[in-house]
Amino acid sequence: MKKDDKTNAIRMLEQKKLKFEIFDYSNSDAISGMEVAEYLHQDPNMVFKTLVSIGKSNNYYVFLVPVCKELDLKKAAKAVDEKNISMVKSKELLGLTGYIHGGCSPIGMKKFFKTTIDISAKNFDEIMFNGGKIGIQVKTALNELAKIISFQMKDIT
């Protein structure tokens, strides 16, 4: 990967000298998380999508869930002690996180938001998630990810 192609997420992973792998799917027609998992020959249960939401308190939250599952808004709200949450609109993502819809990584956002990863991630040695732009996925172990962002694990699907 050329230096100019590196995203905030990848730069941060490298700065911390973490163990991770980059997967490029930019030459594919894959759009949905399921298509990305299929194209990269990965179990869709270990490929996670990054979702940004806002709570009734106006606090923002990040949730990682497997691409083959949906975020349960009630469970997610309970996980972050909110009455309810709703998804942030795509057009608001760039200004809020520095990432666009489809290229949102839990690492390297403009500001850190409380992050919750679905408990199912514990079933895998490594998980995969967006590397900071459409066409890039990163695979790393949860203990490596914990060295760069803090997160909790809850049943949110």
C-alpha positions as CSV (number, residue, x, y, z in Angstrom):
1,M,0.0,0.0,0.0
2,K,1.4,3.4,-1.1
3,K,1.8,6.0,1.6
4,D,-0.8,8.3,-0.1
5,D,-3.3,5.4,0.1
6,K,-3.1,5.0,3.8
7,T,-6.1,5.9,5.9
8,N,-6.1,7.3,9.4
9,A,-7.0,3.9,10.7
10,I,-4.1,2.2,9.0
11,R,-1.6,4.9,10.0
12,M,-2.7,4.6,13.6
13,L,-2.4,0.8,13.6
14,E,1.1,1.1,12.2
15,Q,2.1,3.8,14.7
16,K,1.1,1.5,17.6
17,K,3.0,-1.3,15.8
18,L,-0.1,-3.6,16.1
19,K,-0.5,-6.9,14.3
20,F,-3.0,-6.5,11.5
21,E,-3.6,-7.5,7.9
22,I,-5.0,-5.3,5.1
23,F,-7.4,-6.7,2.6
24,D,-8.1,-4.7,-0.6
25,Y,-11.4,-5.2,-2.4
26,S,-11.3,-2.0,-4.4
27,N,-11.2,-3.8,-7.7
28,S,-14.5,-5.7,-6.9
29,D,-18.1,-4.8,-7.3
30,A,-18.7,-5.6,-3.7
31,I,-20.8,-3.0,-1.9
32,S,-22.7,-4.6,1.0
33,G,-20.8,-6.2,3.9
34,M,-22.0,-9.6,2.8
35,E,-20.6,-9.1,-0.7
36,V,-17.3,-7.9,0.8
37,A,-17.1,-11.0,3.0
38,E,-17.9,-13.3,0.1
39,Y,-15.4,-11.5,-2.2
40,L,-12.6,-11.8,0.4
41,H,-13.6,-15.5,1.2
42,Q,-14.2,-14.6,4.9
43,D,-16.9,-15.9,7.3
44,P,-19.5,-13.1,7.4
45,N,-19.9,-13.7,11.1
46,M,-16.3,-12.4,11.7
47,V,-16.6,-9.5,9.2
48,F,-18.0,-6.5,11.1
49,K,-19.7,-3.3,9.9
50,T,-19.2,-0.1,11.8
51,L,-22.4,1.7,12.6
52,V,-22.7,5.2,14.1
53,S,-25.8,6.2,16.2
54,I,-27.1,9.0,18.3
55,G,-28.8,8.6,21.6
56,K,-31.7,10.5,23.2
57,S,-29.0,12.3,25.2
58,N,-27.5,13.5,21.9
59,N,-24.3,11.5,22.6
60,Y,-22.9,9.5,19.7
61,Y,-22.1,5.8,19.8
62,V,-20.3,3.3,17.6
63,F,-21.4,-0.3,17.2
64,L,-19.7,-3.1,15.4
65,V,-21.9,-6.0,14.3
66,P,-21.3,-8.9,11.9
67,V,-22.3,-8.0,8.3
68,C,-24.8,-10.9,8.3
69,K,-26.7,-9.5,11.3
70,E,-28.6,-6.3,12.1
71,L,-28.1,-4.0,15.1
72,D,-30.9,-4.4,17.6
73,L,-31.6,-0.8,18.5
74,K,-33.2,-1.7,21.9
75,K,-30.3,-3.9,22.9
76,A,-27.8,-1.2,21.7
77,A,-29.6,1.5,23.7
78,K,-29.5,-0.6,26.8
79,A,-25.8,-1.4,26.2
80,V,-25.0,2.3,26.4
81,D,-27.6,3.3,29.0
82,E,-29.8,5.3,26.7
83,K,-33.6,5.3,26.5
84,N,-33.3,4.9,22.7
85,I,-30.9,5.4,19.9
86,S,-31.2,6.0,16.1
87,M,-28.8,5.7,13.3
88,V,-26.8,8.8,12.2
89,K,-27.8,9.8,8.6
90,S,-25.2,9.0,5.9
91,K,-24.7,12.7,5.0
92,E,-23.7,13.5,8.6
93,L,-21.0,10.9,8.8
94,L,-18.1,12.7,7.1
95,G,-18.4,15.8,9.3
96,L,-18.8,13.8,12.4
97,T,-16.3,11.0,12.0
98,G,-14.1,11.9,9.0
99,Y,-15.3,8.8,7.2
100,I,-18.0,8.3,4.5
101,H,-20.8,5.7,4.5
102,G,-19.3,2.4,3.5
103,G,-15.8,3.5,4.6
104,C,-16.3,4.0,8.3
105,S,-13.7,2.5,10.6
106,P,-13.9,2.3,14.4
107,I,-10.2,3.5,14.4
108,G,-9.2,7.0,13.6
109,M,-12.5,8.9,13.8
110,K,-12.2,12.7,14.3
111,K,-13.4,12.1,17.9
112,F,-13.6,8.9,19.9
113,F,-17.2,7.7,20.6
114,K,-18.1,5.0,23.1
115,T,-17.7,1.8,21.1
116,T,-19.6,-1.5,21.6
117,I,-18.7,-4.7,19.7
118,D,-21.2,-7.5,19.4
119,I,-20.3,-10.3,21.9
120,S,-20.1,-12.8,19.0
121,A,-16.7,-11.4,18.2
122,K,-15.3,-13.5,21.0
123,N,-16.0,-16.5,18.9
124,F,-13.1,-15.6,16.6
125,D,-9.3,-15.2,17.0
126,E,-9.5,-12.2,14.7
127,I,-12.2,-9.9,13.3
128,M,-12.4,-7.9,10.2
129,F,-13.7,-4.3,9.8
130,N,-13.4,-1.4,7.5
131,G,-10.0,0.1,7.2
132,G,-11.1,3.7,6.7
133,K,-12.3,3.8,3.1
134,I,-14.4,1.9,0.7
135,G,-12.3,-1.0,-0.7
136,I,-10.1,-1.6,2.4
137,Q,-10.7,-4.1,5.3
138,V,-8.5,-4.7,8.2
139,K,-8.2,-7.9,10.2
140,T,-6.8,-8.0,13.7
141,A,-7.3,-9.7,17.1
142,L,-9.5,-8.1,19.7
143,N,-6.6,-7.8,22.1
144,E,-4.7,-5.8,19.4
145,L,-7.7,-3.6,18.8
146,A,-8.0,-3.0,22.5
147,K,-4.5,-1.4,22.4
148,I,-5.8,1.4,20.1
149,I,-9.5,2.0,21.1
150,S,-11.4,1.1,24.2
151,F,-14.6,-0.9,23.7
152,Q,-17.1,-3.0,25.5
153,M,-18.6,-6.2,24.3
154,K,-22.4,-6.8,24.6
155,D,-25.1,-8.7,22.9
156,I,-26.4,-6.1,20.4
157,T,-27.8,-8.2,17.6
